[in-house]
C-alpha cells in the first residue's frame, strides 16, 4: 500500500512540474516578443511554404489515428502574410464612435 502512495505522489509531482515548465516556457517566449528580442529567421513558412523571414507562433492542431483524436499545441514559423492578425487596441476609437461622441458633446451629454 505504501508503495502505491509513493508512486501516485511522484506522478502528481511530475505532472505539476511539467505543467509549470510549460507555463514558464510560454511566459519567456511572450516576454521576448514584447521586448522585441525575437528576430525573424529566414525559413520556410509553415502555411505557404515560401522561404521568408518568419516568427514562431503557437497553433493548435488535431490529429486522428485509429479512432483516437489528439490535440497538440506547437510553435511553428509563420511569415507576415500567414501570421495571425493582431487585435485592435481597445482604447482606439473607430470613426463611428468618434462621431457618436461628437454628437453627444454637441447635445451636452458629456
Secondary structure, DSSP 8 states (H G I E B T S, - for coil): -HHHHHHHHHHHHHHHHHHHHHHHHHHHHHHHHHHT----EEEE-TTT--EEEEEEEEEEEEEEETTEEEEEEEEEEE-TTTS------TT---HHHHHHHHHHHHTT--
